[in-house]
Amino acid sequence: MRELRLRKLQETILRNGSVEVDSIAQELDVSRETIRRDLAALAGQGLVQRTRGGATAPGGSLTELDLTVRSTEHHAAKAAIARYVATHLVEDGTSIALDTGTTTVEIARALRGRKITVVTPSLPVINELAGTETAVLVIGGLLRGRSLGMVGPVADQTARQFHCDQAFISGPAIHPDLGLMDTDLDGVAVKRALLAQASEVYAVLDHTKLGRSAFTTVCPLSELTGLITDDGASPASRNQYAERDLQVFTAPVTEGKP
């Protein structure tokens, strides 16, 4: 049980950037003293940095988590973003690019069966659209197990062969000064190739990704047409991007629910 708790505690810190003892103790249903001991153990291994009242991720930048872990996080927000994209932005007869990521998988699910063309390096996106009237152009390359996406020079070169009307690019972080960021160094080149070939480029990130930083910049805000997030983002958080002349679209999480 302690091993599982330590793993969940570490994943939470890497995903969110930091934790507070009181809140994480309540979430994991253990005492604050237990959490303090767990944080001390993780810090002793160099996996987290202790702070007054909690801990932060080492280095202050997000670390990549497996797709299976990310797919369960903030699902309602990602589904809301996908509904917004399918309803308000994508028209039948157009071509779109979807990169690897859990939010783009939700977009593929929302667009399943639509008469559009989708260019993607993502196996989960391909699986969502297979067997429907949606045309899929698959970007080949080296399969990366952590993201289940194609990477490498072959994928990069293939991605540059297709011009799409729109590209929807996900990521673990977007910063007002640093731009759209990612931790998947292998996949960044493919993301850059997809957005470079699209007429419109939208960053699709749930509210927890706003204001964060990661290891490398995919593109500056000036290369984005817009940012699509969910209504969990505060007005102040959204305004940081609007003030930099980036159009911000807000997807209501409760839309479509009874």
N, C-alpha and C positions, 0 to 999 in steps of 0.2 A: 504493500500500500504506500509506503514512504517513497519507493522508487517511482511509482506512477505519479504521486503528488509532486515530487521534485521535477519530473519531466513536464508536467502541466504547468508548474510554476515558471520554469525556464521558458517554455513556449509562450506563455502569457507576457513575460517581460520582453522577449525578443519581438513579439508581434506588436505590442502596445508601446514599447519604448521604456516603460517604467511601471512599477506597481507601488501601492501603499499597503503597509502591513494590515491596517484595519479592514480595508475593502477586500483584499485578497483572502484574508482569514475568514471573512463572512462568506465569500464566494465558495471557498473550498471546505467550509464547515469545520474548521479546526481553530485552535486557540491562537492568539497572537504570539505567544511564546513559541509554539510549534513553527509558525511561519518565520519567526526571527532565527530559529535554529536552522531551518531549511535554507534561508537566504545566506546565512553564514557559511553553510556547507557549499552552496553554489559559488559564493564569492571566493571561497578557499580554492576552488578549482579554476578560478578565473573566468567563470561563465557569466557572472553578473558583477555589477559594482554596487556596493552598499551605499545608501544615502540615509540621511536623517529621516526616519519613518518609513523606509522602504528600500527599493533597489532600482537600478536602471540597467539597460543593455550596455555591454562593453563598447566603448567608442562612441556612443551616442547615435549610431546609424543602425537602421533596421537590418536584420539578418534574414536571409531567405528561409522560408519554411516549405515543407513538402506540400504538393497540391492537395493531398488528402486532408491535411490539417487546415489549409486555407479555405477549402470548399465548404466547411461547416461554419465559418465565421461570418457574421453579419449577413446571413443569407437573405433576410427580408429586404435589406437595403440594396443588395445587388439585384434582386429580382425587380425591385421598384425601378432601378436604373434601366434594366432591360426592357421593362414595359414602356418606359418613357421613350427609349430609343426606337422601339418597334412602332409605337403609336404616332410619334411626333417628328421623327427625323428620317426614317428610311421609307422610301417610296418604291412600289413595285417597278420592276424593269431597270433598277439601278444596280451598280456593283459596289460591294463594300469589302473592306479588309478587317479581319478579326485576328488579333494576336493571341498568344497564349495567356491564360489567366482565368480565374474563376468567374469574374464579372463578364468576360466575353463569352464564356460558356452559357451563362444565363441569357445573354443577348441572342446567342444562337438558338437557344430553346424558345425564346419569345418570337423568333423569326421563322421557326421551323415550318416548312411548306410554302413560304412566301415565294413569289416568282421573282427572285433576285439572284445575283451571282455573288458568291462568297469566296474570297481568297484567304487562305489560312494555313499556318504551320502547325495548328493545334489538333492533336488527335481527339480530345474530348469534343471540340467543336465539330470535327468531321463526323464523329459518331452521332451527335445530336441531329445533324442534317442529312445523314445517309438515308437513302430510300424515300426521299420526299421530292417535291417539284423544285426545290431549291438547288440550283447548280453550284457545285463546289469545285474550285480549283485548288489542288493540294500543293503546298510548297514542300518539296522534298528536302532531305538532308540527313544529318546525324540526329537520331532521336535522343533527347535529353530526358532521363528518367524522372528527375525531380519535377519538371514542368510539363512533361508529356508533350513537348513541342520540338519541332525540327530546328536545329541550329547549325552553325558552321558555314563555310564558304559556299557550299552548294545552295543552302537555304537562302543565304544573303543574295547570291546572284539570281536565283529564281524569283525572289520577291521583287526584284527590280524590273522584271519583265512585264509586270501587270500594272496598268494605271486604273485606279478605282475612283469612283465618285466620292466615297467617304472611307475613312479609316477610323476604327474605334480601338484605342490603345489603352490597355490597363497598366497597372503598376502598384507597388506598395507605398508610394509616397509622391506627393507633389508639394513643392515649396514655392512661395511667392517670388523669391529671389533666385532660386536654383533651378526651377522648372520641374518637368516631369522626370521622376527618378526611378531607378530599379536596382535590385540586388543581383539579378540574373545576368552576369556579365556575358555569358555565352549568347543569350537571347537578345541583348540590346542591339546588336548590329542588324538583326532581322526586323526589330521594331522600327529602327531608323529607316530601313529600306522601305517598309510598308508606308510609313508616314510621308516619306519623300516623294512617293509616287501617287499620292492621293490629292484630290482637289480640296477636300475638307478633312481636317483631322480633329477628332474629339478624344480627350482624355476621359476615361470612365472609371471613377474611383468613389468608393463609399466615403462617408464623412470622416471615418477614423484615419484616413490616409492624408487628409488635408493638413498642411503645415509641418509635415515630417520631411526627413531627409533620408536618403539611402546611399549606397556606395558610388553610384555613377549617374550622370544626367543623360536621359534619353534625348530630350530636346528642351530648349528654353520655351517659356510661355509664348513668346512671339511667333513660334511655329505652329501653335495650336489655334484651331478655329473656335473651340469652346471647351468648357469643362462641364461634365455631367456628373452630379453627385446627388445624394438623397437629402431629405429634409431634416436629417439629424445634424447636419452642419449648421452652426449658428450663423446669424446674419453677419456678425463681425468676421467670422472665418471666411465666408463667401466673398465679403467685400474686399478682402486682401487681393483677390484675383480680379475682381471687377475693376478695382482701382488701377490695375495694370493693363486695362483695356482687353481683358479676356472675358468673353461672354460666358456667363455661368447659368446652367440649366439645373433646376431643382426638381427632383422626382419625389412625389409624395409616397411614403412607404405604405400608407393605408389605402392607396388607390386600388380599386378592384376587389377589395375585401368587404364582406358583409358587415 
